[in-house]
């Protein structure tokens, strides 16, 4: 009898153990399903909030154009679009941060090629920018080869398919305009340190985009003419004040002793970058949008990128090399 009772007890314990294991598995799967559903919800919410940040930026840029002089638009850091904004609190407990940056205040990498031919003025300007940042590698020649359609290296420092096909893994030169500044990392022997140092000062816009002297940093302004020291460029930034230069003659008058050509320069902007950083629950998402603002006030989205890690770092301190 006692043996039967023992067997019954063991059977009961086995049943309880099996039920416990099965129940624990069901609960674990339910918790995983709940977390997965919550994460998917937060992903969708973050995406729509990020698009909302982009829409807000569009409205700000449209209002900026309406409030200015339509015959001679001027854009400068004192305007509302350029000011830092506090994060917007979200109902779900997260936050939305929106930052607008003028891309035409940076050197346009695609300007090195004009109608299929080298733009020598832009090539020289890029060389000056590189040297000002203490970057001695011949990236100007290599970028020109990356952009042009031929397979002939530029000078003694260029690079075409024959060099890139030796890489591991092998690849070819782009032979087209850059769509994003990150493509610069593909240039022959481009280092991470050089790219990080250069990236705050460069953009990848249509080749005919102009440089806005009202939003360009002192480092970029120092590259517009041969023999223009950084200290003078810093004086140009100080002279434009909170309202910026109203026209190009006001800017070039500050550099009467230097050969500064107004071609390629402007006091207004067409291209902007919008960073929308969203935090919802445990989900964080950053949307980078490239916008073009037409003269009639229409805003066009040229590109969107979800691969950004966060708000960009500020440029290195502007000091004389």
Sine and cosine of phi, psi and omega as CSV:
sin_phi,cos_phi,sin_psi,cos_psi,sin_omega,cos_omega
0.00,0.00,-0.72,0.70,-0.02,-1.00
-0.90,0.44,-0.54,0.84,0.03,-1.00
-0.91,0.40,-0.63,0.78,0.03,-1.00
-0.91,0.42,-0.64,0.77,0.02,-1.00
-0.90,0.43,-0.64,0.77,0.02,-1.00
-0.89,0.45,-0.67,0.74,0.03,-1.00
-0.90,0.44,-0.65,0.76,0.02,-1.00
-0.89,0.45,-0.65,0.76,0.00,-1.00
-0.90,0.43,-0.68,0.73,0.03,-1.00
-0.89,0.46,-0.66,0.75,0.02,-1.00
-0.87,0.49,-0.70,0.72,0.01,-1.00
-0.88,0.47,-0.69,0.72,0.00,-1.00
-0.90,0.44,-0.64,0.77,0.04,-1.00
-0.90,0.44,-0.68,0.73,0.03,-1.00
-0.88,0.47,-0.70,0.71,0.01,-1.00
-0.88,0.48,-0.67,0.74,0.00,-1.00
-0.89,0.45,-0.70,0.71,0.01,-1.00
-0.89,0.46,-0.71,0.71,0.01,-1.00
-0.88,0.48,-0.65,0.76,0.00,-1.00
-0.89,0.45,-0.72,0.70,0.00,-1.00
-0.89,0.45,-0.71,0.71,0.01,-1.00
-0.89,0.46,-0.69,0.72,0.00,-1.00
-0.89,0.45,-0.67,0.75,0.02,-1.00
-0.89,0.45,-0.64,0.77,0.03,-1.00
-0.90,0.43,-0.67,0.74,0.02,-1.00
-0.89,0.45,-0.70,0.72,-0.01,-1.00
-0.90,0.44,-0.67,0.74,0.01,-1.00
-0.89,0.46,-0.68,0.73,0.02,-1.00
-0.91,0.41,-0.62,0.79,0.03,-1.00
-0.90,0.43,-0.68,0.73,0.02,-1.00
-0.90,0.44,-0.66,0.76,0.05,-1.00
-0.89,0.45,-0.66,0.75,0.02,-1.00
-0.90,0.43,-0.64,0.77,0.01,-1.00
-0.90,0.43,-0.71,0.70,0.01,-1.00
-0.90,0.44,-0.64,0.76,0.02,-1.00
-0.90,0.44,-0.68,0.73,0.02,-1.00
-0.90,0.43,-0.66,0.75,0.02,-1.00
-0.90,0.43,-0.64,0.77,0.01,-1.00
-0.91,0.41,-0.67,0.74,0.03,-1.00
-0.90,0.45,-0.62,0.78,0.04,-1.00
-0.90,0.44,-0.69,0.72,-0.01,-1.00
-0.91,0.41,-0.57,0.82,0.05,-1.00
-0.89,0.46,-0.73,0.68,0.01,-1.00
-0.90,0.43,-0.68,0.73,0.02,-1.00
-0.89,0.46,-0.71,0.71,-0.02,-1.00
-0.88,0.47,-0.65,0.76,0.02,-1.00
-0.88,0.47,-0.71,0.70,-0.02,-1.00
-0.94,0.34,-0.59,0.81,0.08,-1.00
-0.91,0.42,-0.63,0.77,0.03,-1.00
-0.90,0.45,-0.66,0.75,0.08,-1.00
-0.90,0.45,-0.57,0.82,0.08,-1.00
-0.89,0.45,-0.62,0.78,0.08,-1.00
-0.89,0.45,-0.64,0.77,0.06,-1.00
-0.89,0.45,-0.68,0.73,0.02,-1.00
-0.90,0.45,-0.64,0.77,0.06,-1.00
-0.87,0.49,-0.69,0.72,0.01,-1.00
-0.88,0.47,-0.65,0.76,0.05,-1.00
-0.86,0.52,-0.72,0.70,-0.02,-1.00
-0.88,0.47,-0.65,0.76,0.01,-1.00
-0.90,0.44,-0.68,0.73,-0.02,-1.00
-0.94,0.33,-0.58,0.82,0.07,-1.00
-0.91,0.41,-0.69,0.73,0.02,-1.00
-0.90,0.44,-0.62,0.79,0.02,-1.00
-0.86,0.51,-0.67,0.74,0.00,-1.00
-0.93,0.36,-0.62,0.78,0.00,-1.00
-0.91,0.42,-0.60,0.80,-0.07,-1.00
-0.99,0.17,-0.23,0.97,0.01,-1.00
-1.00,-0.03,-0.10,-0.99,0.04,-1.00
-0.99,0.10,0.92,-0.38,-0.04,-1.00
-0.91,0.42,-0.38,0.93,-0.02,-1.00
-0.98,0.17,-0.47,0.88,-0.01,-1.00
-0.58,-0.81,0.96,0.29,-0.05,-1.00
-0.90,0.43,0.67,-0.74,0.02,-1.00
-0.79,-0.61,0.74,-0.68,0.06,-1.00
-0.83,-0.55,0.72,-0.70,-0.05,-1.00
-0.48,-0.88,0.23,-0.97,-0.07,-1.00
-0.92,0.39,-0.18,0.98,0.01,-1.00
-0.99,0.12,-0.08,1.00,-0.03,-1.00
-0.99,0.14,0.28,-0.96,-0.11,-0.99
-0.88,0.48,-0.60,0.80,-0.07,-1.00
-0.90,0.44,-0.47,0.88,-0.09,-1.00
-1.00,0.02,-0.15,0.99,-0.08,-1.00
-0.99,0.15,0.54,-0.84,0.05,-1.00
-0.94,0.35,0.59,-0.81,-0.02,-1.00
-0.85,-0.52,0.60,-0.80,0.08,-1.00
-0.93,0.36,0.50,-0.87,0.02,-1.00
-0.87,0.50,0.58,-0.81,0.07,-1.00
-1.00,0.02,0.82,-0.57,0.03,-1.00
-0.96,0.29,0.66,-0.75,0.00,-1.00
-0.97,-0.26,0.45,-0.89,-0.03,-1.00
-0.87,0.49,-0.50,0.86,-0.05,-1.00
-0.98,0.17,0.04,1.00,0.01,-1.00
0.99,-0.12,-0.02,1.00,0.01,-1.00
-1.00,-0.08,-0.35,-0.94,-0.04,-1.00
-0.48,-0.88,0.43,-0.90,0.05,-1.00
-0.82,-0.57,0.81,-0.59,0.08,-1.00
-0.90,-0.43,0.71,-0.71,-0.01,-1.00
-0.81,-0.58,0.77,-0.64,0.01,-1.00
-0.75,-0.66,0.77,-0.64,0.02,-1.00
-0.93,-0.36,0.77,-0.63,0.00,-1.00
-0.81,-0.59,0.66,-0.75,0.05,-1.00
-0.99,0.11,0.93,-0.36,0.00,-1.00
-0.95,0.30,-0.37,0.93,0.00,-1.00
-0.99,0.17,0.05,1.00,0.16,-0.99
-1.00,0.01,0.10,0.99,-0.01,-1.00
-0.89,-0.46,0.30,-0.95,0.04,-1.00
-0.96,0.29,0.78,-0.63,-0.04,-1.00
-1.00,0.05,0.93,-0.37,-0.05,-1.00
-0.87,0.48,-0.55,0.84,-0.04,-1.00
-0.96,0.29,-0.16,0.99,-0.01,-1.00
-0.95,0.30,-0.17,0.99,-0.01,-1.00
-0.91,0.41,-0.32,0.95,-0.01,-1.00
-0.84,-0.54,0.77,-0.64,0.01,-1.00
-0.79,-0.61,0.89,-0.45,-0.01,-1.00
0.79,0.61,0.68,0.73,0.07,-1.00
0.99,0.14,-0.05,1.00,-0.03,-1.00
-0.88,-0.47,0.49,-0.87,0.01,-1.00
-0.87,0.50,0.71,-0.70,0.11,-0.99
-1.00,-0.09,1.00,-0.08,-0.15,-0.99
-0.87,0.49,-0.58,0.81,0.01,-1.00
-0.90,0.44,-0.67,0.74,0.01,-1.00
-0.94,0.34,-0.61,0.79,0.04,-1.00
-0.88,0.47,-0.69,0.72,0.02,-1.00
-0.90,0.43,-0.63,0.78,0.02,-1.00
-0.90,0.43,-0.65,0.76,0.01,-1.00
-0.90,0.43,-0.63,0.78,0.05,-1.00
-0.87,0.49,-0.68,0.73,-0.01,-1.00
-0.91,0.42,-0.62,0.79,0.04,-1.00
-0.89,0.45,-0.70,0.72,0.02,-1.00
-0.88,0.48,-0.73,0.68,-0.02,-1.00
-0.91,0.40,-0.58,0.82,0.05,-1.00
-0.89,0.45,-0.46,0.89,0.05,-1.00
-1.00,-0.07,0.18,0.98,0.02,-1.00
0.87,0.49,0.63,0.78,0.09,-1.00
-0.95,-0.32,0.92,-0.38,-0.12,-0.99
-0.99,-0.14,-0.16,0.99,0.00,-1.00
-0.90,0.43,0.55,-0.84,-0.07,-1.00
-0.98,0.18,0.84,0.54,-0.04,-1.00
-0.94,0.35,-0.42,0.91,0.00,-1.00
-0.89,0.45,-0.73,0.68,0.01,-1.00
-0.91,0.41,-0.65,0.76,-0.03,-1.00
-0.94,0.33,-0.57,0.82,0.07,-1.00
-0.93,0.37,-0.64,0.77,0.04,-1.00
-0.86,0.52,-0.67,0.74,0.04,-1.00
-0.93,0.38,-0.54,0.84,0.03,-1.00
-0.92,0.38,-0.52,0.85,-0.06,-1.00
-1.00,0.08,-0.61,0.80,-0.12,-0.99
-0.97,0.23,0.26,-0.97,-0.12,-0.99
-1.00,0.00,-0.21,0.98,-0.06,-1.00
-1.00,0.07,0.04,-1.00,-0.01,-1.00
-0.89,-0.45,0.43,0.90,0.01,-1.00
-0.98,-0.22,0.87,-0.49,0.01,-1.00
-0.87,0.49,0.57,-0.82,0.02,-1.00
-0.99,0.11,0.89,-0.46,0.02,-1.00
0.87,0.49,-0.50,-0.87,-0.02,-1.00
-1.00,-0.09,0.00,1.00,-0.08,-1.00
-0.85,-0.53,0.02,1.00,-0.01,-1.00
-0.95,0.32,0.06,-1.00,-0.01,-1.00
-0.48,-0.88,0.79,-0.61,0.05,-1.00
-0.84,-0.55,-0.29,-0.96,-0.10,-0.99
-0.81,0.59,-0.59,0.81,-0.08,-1.00
-0.87,0.49,-0.50,0.86,0.07,-1.00
-0.99,0.15,-0.66,0.75,-0.07,-1.00
-0.94,0.33,-0.47,0.88,0.01,-1.00
-0.95,0.30,-0.19,0.98,0.07,-1.00
-1.00,0.02,-0.12,0.99,-0.02,-1.00
-0.96,0.27,0.26,-0.97,0.08,-1.00
-0.84,-0.54,0.94,-0.33,-0.03,1.00
-0.97,0.23,0.41,-0.91,-0.01,-1.00
-0.95,0.31,0.49,-0.87,0.09,-1.00
-0.43,-0.90,0.11,-0.99,-0.05,-1.00
-0.93,-0.37,0.30,-0.95,0.11,-0.99
-0.90,0.43,0.48,-0.88,-0.08,-1.00
-0.91,0.41,-0.67,0.74,-0.04,-1.00
0.82,0.58,0.62,0.78,0.04,-1.00
-0.29,-0.96,0.13,-0.99,0.06,-1.00
-0.90,0.44,0.50,-0.87,0.12,-0.99
-0.95,0.30,0.65,-0.76,0.10,-1.00
-1.00,-0.10,-0.35,0.94,-0.01,-1.00
-0.46,-0.89,0.55,-0.84,-0.04,-1.00
-0.90,0.44,-0.39,0.92,0.00,-1.00
-0.89,0.45,-0.35,0.94,0.05,-1.00
-0.90,0.45,-0.31,0.95,0.03,-1.00
-0.87,0.49,-0.43,0.90,0.02,-1.00
-0.90,0.44,-0.29,0.96,-0.01,-1.00
-0.99,0.11,-0.18,0.98,0.00,-1.00
-0.89,0.46,0.51,-0.86,-0.01,-1.00
-0.82,0.57,0.83,-0.55,0.09,-1.00
0.89,0.46,0.38,0.92,0.13,-0.99
-0.94,0.35,0.80,-0.60,-0.01,-1.00
-0.99,-0.12,0.39,-0.92,0.03,-1.00
-0.89,0.46,-0.63,0.77,-0.01,-1.00
-0.90,0.44,-0.70,0.72,0.01,-1.00
-0.91,0.42,-0.67,0.74,-0.01,-1.00
-0.90,0.44,-0.71,0.70,-0.01,-1.00
-0.90,0.44,-0.59,0.81,0.01,-1.00
-0.95,0.33,-0.56,0.83,-0.07,-1.00
-1.00,0.08,-0.52,0.85,-0.20,-0.98
-0.84,0.54,-0.55,0.84,0.02,-1.00
-0.93,0.38,-0.20,0.98,-0.12,-0.99
-0.93,-0.36,0.09,1.00,-0.12,-0.99
-0.79,-0.61,0.37,-0.93,0.07,-1.00
-0.61,-0.79,0.20,-0.98,0.06,-1.00
-0.79,-0.61,1.00,0.04,-0.08,-1.00
-0.89,-0.45,0.14,-0.99,0.13,-0.99
-0.80,0.60,0.54,-0.84,-0.15,-0.99
-0.86,0.51,-0.45,0.89,-0.05,-1.00
-1.00,-0.01,0.09,1.00,0.02,-1.00
-0.91,0.41,0.62,-0.78,-0.03,-1.00
-1.00,-0.08,0.24,-0.97,0.05,-1.00
-0.99,-0.17,0.85,-0.53,0.02,-1.00
-0.99,0.14,0.93,-0.37,-0.04,-1.00
-0.95,0.31,-0.22,0.97,0.02,-1.00
-0.99,0.14,-0.37,0.93,-0.03,-1.00
-0.89,-0.45,-0.12,0.99,0.02,-1.00
-0.94,0.35,0.59,-0.81,0.05,-1.00
-0.96,0.28,0.25,-0.97,0.03,-1.00
-0.86,0.50,-0.59,0.80,0.00,-1.00
-0.89,0.45,-0.67,0.74,0.02,-1.00
-0.94,0.34,-0.66,0.75,0.02,-1.00
-0.88,0.47,-0.55,0.83,0.00,-1.00
-0.91,0.41,-0.27,0.96,-0.02,-1.00
-1.00,-0.05,-0.08,1.00,-0.12,-0.99
-0.97,0.24,-0.29,0.96,-0.02,-1.00
-0.55,-0.83,0.54,-0.84,0.06,-1.00
-0.92,0.39,0.72,-0.70,0.04,-1.00
0.99,0.16,0.21,0.98,0.03,-1.00
-1.00,-0.03,0.96,-0.28,-0.04,-1.00
-0.96,0.28,0.35,-0.94,-0.01,-1.00
-0.88,0.47,-0.59,0.81,0.00,-1.00
-0.88,0.47,-0.63,0.78,0.06,-1.00
-0.92,0.39,-0.65,0.76,0.04,-1.00
-0.89,0.45,-0.61,0.79,0.07,-1.00
-0.90,0.44,-0.57,0.82,0.10,-1.00
-0.91,0.41,-0.58,0.82,0.07,-1.00
-0.90,0.44,-0.64,0.77,0.04,-1.00
-0.90,0.43,-0.68,0.74,0.01,-1.00
-0.92,0.40,-0.61,0.79,-0.06,-1.00
-0.93,0.36,-0.47,0.88,-0.02,-1.00
-0.96,0.29,-0.30,0.95,0.11,-0.99
0.86,0.51,-0.40,-0.92,-0.05,-1.00
-0.99,0.11,-0.24,0.97,-0.05,-1.00
-0.96,-0.26,-0.17,0.99,0.02,-1.00
0.97,0.26,0.11,-0.99,0.09,-1.00
-0.97,0.24,0.73,-0.68,-0.06,-1.00
-0.97,0.23,-0.43,0.90,0.02,-1.00
-0.42,-0.91,0.18,-0.98,-0.04,-1.00
-0.92,0.39,-0.62,0.79,0.06,-1.00
-0.84,0.55,-0.55,0.84,0.04,-1.00
-0.90,0.43,-0.54,0.84,0.02,-1.00
-0.98,0.20,-0.77,0.63,-0.07,-1.00
-0.91,0.41,-0.41,0.91,0.04,-1.00
-0.90,0.44,-0.41,0.91,0.03,-1.00
-0.96,0.28,-0.23,0.97,-0.09,-1.00
-0.82,-0.58,0.69,0.73,-0.10,-1.00
-0.89,0.45,-0.42,0.91,-0.02,-1.00
-1.00,0.08,-0.07,1.00,-0.03,-1.00
-0.89,-0.46,0.41,-0.91,0.02,-1.00
-1.00,0.05,1.00,0.04,0.00,-1.00
-0.95,-0.31,0.88,-0.48,0.04,-1.00
-1.00,-0.04,0.69,-0.73,-0.03,-1.00
-0.98,0.21,-0.22,0.98,0.02,-1.00
-0.89,0.46,0.76,-0.64,-0.03,-1.00
1.00,0.01,-0.05,1.00,0.01,-1.00
-0.94,-0.33,0.39,-0.92,0.00,-1.00
-0.37,-0.93,0.16,-0.99,0.09,-1.00
-0.90,-0.43,0.02,1.00,0.05,-1.00
-0.86,-0.50,0.13,-0.99,-0.09,-1.00
-0.75,-0.66,0.55,-0.84,0.06,-1.00
-0.88,-0.47,-0.47,0.88,-0.14,-0.99
-0.88,-0.47,0.74,-0.67,-0.06,-1.00
-0.72,-0.69,0.45,-0.89,0.12,-0.99
-0.92,-0.40,0.74,-0.67,0.02,-1.00
-0.89,-0.45,0.83,-0.56,0.10,-1.00
-0.95,-0.31,0.87,-0.49,0.05,-1.00
-0.92,-0.39,0.94,-0.34,-0.03,-1.00
-0.95,-0.30,0.85,-0.53,-0.11,-0.99
-0.85,-0.52,0.68,-0.73,0.14,-0.99
-0.83,-0.56,0.88,-0.47,0.03,-1.00
-0.74,-0.67,0.88,-0.48,-0.05,-1.00
0.86,0.51,-0.79,-0.61,0.05,-1.00
-1.00,-0.10,0.11,0.99,-0.06,-1.00
-0.99,-0.15,0.73,-0.68,0.06,-1.00
-0.80,-0.60,0.75,-0.67,-0.06,-1.00
-0.64,-0.77,0.64,-0.77,0.02,-1.00
-0.82,-0.57,0.82,-0.57,0.06,-1.00
-0.94,-0.35,0.82,-0.57,0.08,-1.00
-0.95,-0.31,0.86,-0.51,-0.03,-1.00
-0.89,-0.45,0.68,-0.73,0.12,-0.99
-0.97,-0.26,0.86,-0.52,-0.08,-1.00
-0.90,-0.43,0.57,-0.82,0.16,-0.99
-0.90,-0.43,0.79,-0.62,0.04,-1.00
-0.97,-0.26,0.91,-0.42,0.00,-1.00
-0.98,0.21,0.22,-0.97,-0.04,-1.00
-0.91,0.42,-0.39,0.92,0.03,-1.00
-1.00,0.05,0.08,1.00,0.04,-1.00
1.00,-0.06,-0.12,0.99,0.01,-1.00
-0.94,0.33,0.65,-0.76,0.02,-1.00
-0.94,-0.34,0.77,-0.64,0.00,-1.00
-0.87,-0.49,0.71,-0.70,0.05,-1.00
-1.00,0.07,0.91,-0.41,0.00,-1.00
-1.00,0.03,-0.50,0.87,-0.04,-1.00
-0.31,-0.95,0.49,-0.87,0.14,-0.99
-0.75,-0.66,0.60,-0.80,-0.02,-1.00
-0.63,-0.78,0.82,-0.57,0.04,-1.00
-0.99,-0.16,0.18,0.98,-0.09,-1.00
-1.00,-0.06,0.14,0.99,-0.05,-1.00
-0.99,0.14,0.59,-0.81,-0.05,-1.00
-1.00,0.05,-0.20,0.98,-0.02,-1.00
0.40,-0.92,-0.16,-0.99,0.02,-1.00
-0.90,0.45,0.64,-0.77,-0.13,-0.99
-0.95,0.31,0.39,-0.92,0.08,-1.00
-0.95,0.30,0.39,-0.92,0.06,-1.00
-0.98,0.22,0.42,-0.91,0.02,-1.00
-0.87,0.49,0.33,-0.94,0.04,-1.00
-0.90,0.44,0.39,-0.92,-0.02,-1.00
-0.85,0.52,0.72,-0.70,-0.04,-1.00
-0.99,0.17,0.98,-0.19,0.03,-1.00
-0.76,-0.65,0.45,-0.89,0.00,-1.00
-0.94,0.35,0.81,-0.59,0.01,-1.00
-0.91,0.40,0.00,0.00,0.00,0.00
